[in-house]
Amino acid sequence: MKMRRTIVFAGMAVALGCAVLNGTTSAQGEAPPQLTIFTGPQGGSWYAMGGGLARLFQEAGVRASSEVGGGVSNIAVVAAGRGEMGFTMSVVPPAAARGQPPFRQPITNIRGIGTLGPNHVHIVVAADSGITSIAELRGRRFASQPVGNVTTEAFRLALEAAGMREEDLEITRGGQGYGAAQMKDRRVVGFTATTLAPSPAFLEVAQSLDVRFLPIDGDLRARMRQLNPGFRDGELPAGLYRGQVEAVPTVVTDQLIFVRAEMSDAHAYWIARTLAENLDKLRNIHVSLAGLQLADLAQAPGVEFHPGAARYWREKGLLR
């Protein structure tokens, strides 16, 4: 009997040791079986970043992939269980929770993992267009993005703040790559995206054409904050894009990584821990993340933290 107990205890110890080594104990979290990450349109910063994030999770032993998406549509897709994770912005979850447009009904089963920094509203035009303000876009052919993207809503609110509607412009729709191509081909006077800075699409078009970034400042900025308090003041730093010699005032919204509320605490804990323990790799995914700090990552403005992620950030002393 004594020998049998010894064998049982030894077996339990080996099993526990293996679990610890594989990071599957409840204390360390548990790797999810797969992670489908909904990102942004092709050609944009989110799409590229999602691919880098998927590779990071793959290296950690999880079957992961990134999918095209949008900051608004990602909320609905992940909430419905068609993916495990998504990108959005801090202006979106409050509207989703209240069922405000563009959402048709409340969506409340979204929880935050962390943030990857601010996304800037970019509105660019050809320098030779003579356009210097958003109000001067009236009647011009301009590229926005498809319905379901935060860019579309941000630009709609920028127009509303300037006393206009989308119908006052000739709007064409596509991702950032589409907008850049349309502008380079002179099919539109400019395009917009709410995205990380610098954005590959804007870098590309600024190398091909002389461009001007339209400011969002003063009363225009204040009205946008009134329309959606998820916006905060920001700027495109001087020299960010070719020919941009001065800082351009704009508004920003923070990029959120989110999951479904139904995800297990162990899986959410593992995701937060994996991101934190691979901070250097995260910084190399996109130039805008070069200065990312743990304290930046451990935030979830506009949405409640997932309990599993919150537990990890509390253990790191970054969340009360």
N, C-alpha and C positions, 0 to 999 in steps of 0.2 A: 504493500500500500504506500509506504514511504517513497519507494522508487517511482511508483506511478505518479504521485503528486509532484515529485521533482521534475519528471518528464513534462507534465502538464504546465508547470510554472515556467520551465525553460522554453517550451513552445510559445507561451504567451509573451515572454520577454523578447524572443526573436521576432514575433509578429509585431510587437510594439516598436521594436527598434527599426524594422523595415518601414513601418508607417511613418516614423519620425524622419528617416532618411528621405522618403519620398514626399515629405511635406503634406501628408494626408491626415494628420491628426487634427482634431478640432481646434487645438491651440494654434496650429500653423495654417489652418484653412485647408481646403480641399480643392484640387484642380478640377474645373468643370470639364465635362467630356468634350465640349466643343464651344467655340465662340464665333458667332457670325456678327460682324461689326458693320452697322449701317453708317455711312460716312456722308460724302457730298457728291456733287456732279463731277464727271470726268474732267480732268484738266485743272481742277481746283486743289487748294492746299489740303482740304480735309480728305480728299480721295487719296492723295499721296501719303498723308499721315496715317490713314487707316491701314494702308498696305504695310507701312513700317510697324504699326502696332500689332498687326496680325503676325508678322515675322517674329516679333519679340515674344508673343505668346507661343508660337510654334517652337521656338528655341527652348521654352520652358516646358515643353512636352504636351501642349494642348493643340488639338486640331482647330485651327483658326483661319478665317477668311474675311475679307472686306468686301462690301457691296456698295454700289452707287446708292445715294439717298439724298436727303435734304433735312435741314434742321427742324422743319415742321413735320414732314411726313415720317421721319424716323421715330418720332414720339408714338404715332399711331401704329406703326409697323411693329415696334418692339413691344408696346403695350398689348398688342394682339397675339404675341408669342411667335412671331415669324422670324425672330432673331433674338439673340441674347443681350446685345449691347448696341449703343448708338451714340452719335455725336449730336448735340444740339447747343443752343445758346441760352443764357440765363433769362432772356426775355420771353422764352417760349413756354416752359412748364407752368408758370402762373396762369397764362391764358388757357392752356390745356386743362388745368384743374378746374377752371371756372366755366369751361365750355364756350369761351369767347371765340369769335372769328379769328382764324379760319377753321376752328374746330367746331363741329356740329353738335357735340355732346361732351360732357366733362370726361377727362382722362386723368385718373388719380393713382394709377398703379406704377408710377415712375419714381425711381429712387436714384440718388446721386452716388457716384464713386469718387469723383474728383474733378479738377479743372486743368486745362492745358493752356490757360492764358487768354488774353483778350483777342477778339476778332474786330477788325476795323471796318467801318462802312467806307468803301472806295467808290467814288463816282468820277470817272475819267472821261475827258473829251479830247478831240484833236485840237491842238493849239491853234491851228489856223481856222477853226470854226468861229472864233470870236466870242464863244460862250464863256462867261466868267462866273455864272451863278446858276443854281438849280432852277430858278424862275425862268431863265432864258432857254431852258430845254423845251418850252412849250412849242408844240407843232413840229418838233424834230423827230427823226427816226432814231430810236435808241434801244439798246439791248439790255433787257433785264433777265430774270431767270424764271423757270417754270413755277407754277403754283405748287406749294409744298416746300419751298425753300425759304429760309429766313431772309435771304437777300430780297426776295419779292416783297415780303412784308416790310422790311426796313426801308426799301425804296418807296413803297406806297406811303409810309408814314412821313418820309422826307418830303415827298410831293405834297402831302396833306399839310405839313407844317409850312410849306411855301405857298399854300392856297391853291393847290392843283390836285388833279386826279390823274390816274394812268391814262384815262381817255383823252387827256389833253396832249398826249404825246402819241407818236406812232411806235408802239412797243412791239419788239420781236423778242422771242424767248429761247433760251438755251443755257448751257453751263458756261463756266468761265472761259473755257477753250473756245466755245462757240462765239462768245462776245468778243474775244480778242481777234478771232479770225474775221468776223464781220467788220470790226473796226479797221483792221489792216487792209481789208479789201474795199474800204470806204463805202460799205453798205449801210453803216450806221455812223452817227456822229460821235458815239461813245458807248460805254457800257458800265455796269455796276456789279459789285459783289461785296458782301459782308463776309470777310475772310481774314485769315492770318496775314500778317505783314512781315516781310514782303511776300507777295503772291506770285507764283510762276507766270500766271497769265498776264498780270500787269507788268511784270519785268519784261516779258516777251514783247508786248505791244509798245512799251516805252523804248525798246531798242529799235523798233521799226519805224516809229513815228515820233514827232514832237508832240507831247501831250500836256494836258493841264488837269490837275485834280481839283475838283470843285469843293470849296470849303463848306462845312456845316458848323456855324459859329453863332454867337450872339443870340438873338431872339429865335432863330431857326433851331438852334441846339436846345434851347429851353423848351420850345414847343414839342420837340421830339421826346424829351424827357417827360413832359406832361402826358403825352399820348401813350407812352410806355415807360414806366419808371425803371425798367430793367436796363435801359441805356444809361451810360455815364460818359463824361467828357473824356476825349482822347485826342491824339494827333498822329499824323503820318510824319515821322521825323524827317528833317531836312536830309536830302541825299539818299533817301530810301530807294527811289527810282531815278533813272537817267533823266536829267533836265529838271528835276524837282529840287530847286536850290533852297527853298524855304519850307519850314514845317507847315503842314496843312491841318487846320483844326477839323475834327470830325467827332463822331460818337462811336463808342465801342460797346460790345456785349461779350461776356465771358463764355468761353467754350466749355461745355460740360460733357463728361463721360457718364452715361447713365445706363441703368439696367432695369429690369422689371422688379417690382416689389416682391414677386413670388420667387425670385432666385433665392437659393439657400444662403444662410449667413456664412457658411463655410466657403462657398464659392465666391461670394462678394469679398470676403476677407482675403482670399487667395489673390483675387484680381488687384486689390489695393496694395497688398504686400509685394506682388510681382512688379507692379509699376514703380513702387518706392525703391525696391532693391535693384532696379535697372534704370535708375534715373539718368545715368550717363548715356545709355542707349536711347532713352527717350529724347534727350537733348540733341542727339544726332539725327533724329528722324526728320526734323525740319528746322531750318535756320531760325525761325521765330521762337523755337523752344530752347535756344542755346543758353538762356539765362534762367530757365525754369528751376525753381527751388521746391523742396518738399512742402514748405509752408504754402506755396502757391497751389501745389497739387492737392493738398488736403483741404479743399474748399468745395462747396456746392451751393453757390448763390441761386436762389429762385426755386430750390427743390429740397426736399428732405433727404438726408443721407440714408443709404441702405444701412441697416443695423450692423451687418457684417463689416462693411467698410468703415463705419463709425468706430467700431471696436478697435480696428487696426490703428486708425489715426489717434484714438485716445491713448493706446499703448505707446505710441511714439511721442506723446505729449503735445500733439498738434491740434487737439480738439478737446473741448471741455465737456 
